[in-house]
Amino acid sequence: MKRRNVLKSLSILPFTGALAARASSKNILTEVAAAPKRDLFEELGVTPVINASVTMTFLSGSLMLPEVLEAINSTAHDFANMYELQDKVGGKIAEMLNVEAAMVTSGAACAMLLGTAACITGTDAEKIKMLPNLPGPRPEVIMQKSHRYLFDQAISTTGAKIMEVEGADEMAKAINSNTVMALFFNAAEKSSITHQDFLKVAKAKKIPTFLDAAADVPPVENLFKFQKMGFDLVTFSGGKMMRGPQSAGLLFGRKDLITAARLNHSPHEAPIGRPMKVNKEEMFGMYAALKSYLERDHKKEWADWLQRTKTIGAKLETLPSVKTKTVVDPGPANAFPSLFASWDKAKIGTSPREVVKALKDGTPSIVANDKGDSLVIGVVLLRPDQIDVVAGRVKEILQKAVIA
Ligand SMILES: *Cc1c(COP(=O)(O)O)cnc(C)c1O
């Protein structure tokens, strides 16, 4: 408990004898105030990292918001019936996103697996028990060839086979009695079928559609866009720009499919989803993160990001030949501003790649990127107190390389 909170609870509690004894006994107050903060990074020798990049799984995703941590801490002291909690959290999230139903999954990858499982088994208890080893031909999931990516292994883990298609005609022809679902990777670089045509073909053949938009907020509107478009299931990661728990995610859409997905998940002892349990605190935390994200002033946040790039840029441009510009990634993933910095190698004798390495190896350790002739400094994941730290460190490294 923070000192402030101790004081607050002291002031609202009745001043009982026991409390008086505690308060006057050596020092409930001084003890709390003086208690050294336990630093688990230090205790375990883990290097804290400043993320001047984008949300990356290997870098622990995102930093949870205070209101998410509050949701986690404040719910940790009581048990809950997980069926009821899932009903209530899922119901509330569905209401917030204007969809029939929703659930919290252990990340978007889990949502892809559970969504596929739902399309394969429906609510059939026998099939749920057998997945991924169903008898008969393998279930098939349609994907565009150019949409194949690392995460589609979450689809094949269910036993389903991915059928690659190019163009709407090929998609229509590929659909057969084994087809259970069609997956659209929203941030794919190329598509041979538009969202609309994809939906049209799938709907004509009554095949459920799944959209993976894991990293596709901002803009916040994307949380509403794809269910409106007609996708039956949609997923977003919780631990990216929504700043929920890293291992949480959202799956939402058609009620019958969410019901089936839940039957394939914990606390149901379903073989396919049971190892992907989401704990009580993460469910509350994911709800709190979504609520906070929806209620945020996104214009203000965007303006703050732009200001960050200006602040860092201005500091770097005091060096010879350094030019900076704010670049907004067109998305759909990571659609936000970053700062690009470049310089004349005859004036500053180092490369963006070398600067990235020096930043990473320095103290504090800072993760940034390089792209072509530019150093790319991400600003959206910096804590406010880290903006000057990053600007200062980059400037220091470049300054050292200035050719006299
Ligand atoms: C991050 C990501 C995932 C996986 O999301 P998790 O929440 O980490 O499970 C899936 N698909 C895409 C496109 C992603 O960017």
The ligand as a Gaussian input file, in Angstrom:
#p B3LYP/6-31G(d) Opt

LIG

0 1
 C        0.546000      -9.912000     -32.241000
 C       -0.220000     -10.602000     -33.290000
 C       -0.832000     -11.842000     -33.054000
 C       -0.676000     -12.565000     -31.762000
 O       -1.246000     -11.835000     -30.744000
 P       -1.056000     -12.222000     -29.204000
 O       -2.011000     -11.326000     -28.516000
 O        0.374000     -11.931000     -28.872000
 O       -1.367000     -13.655000     -29.076000
 C       -1.585000     -12.403000     -34.062000
 N       -1.724000     -11.790000     -35.238000
 C       -1.133000     -10.612000     -35.513000
 C       -1.357000      -9.987000     -36.842000
 C       -0.357000      -9.973000     -34.545000
 O        0.197000      -8.793000     -34.817000

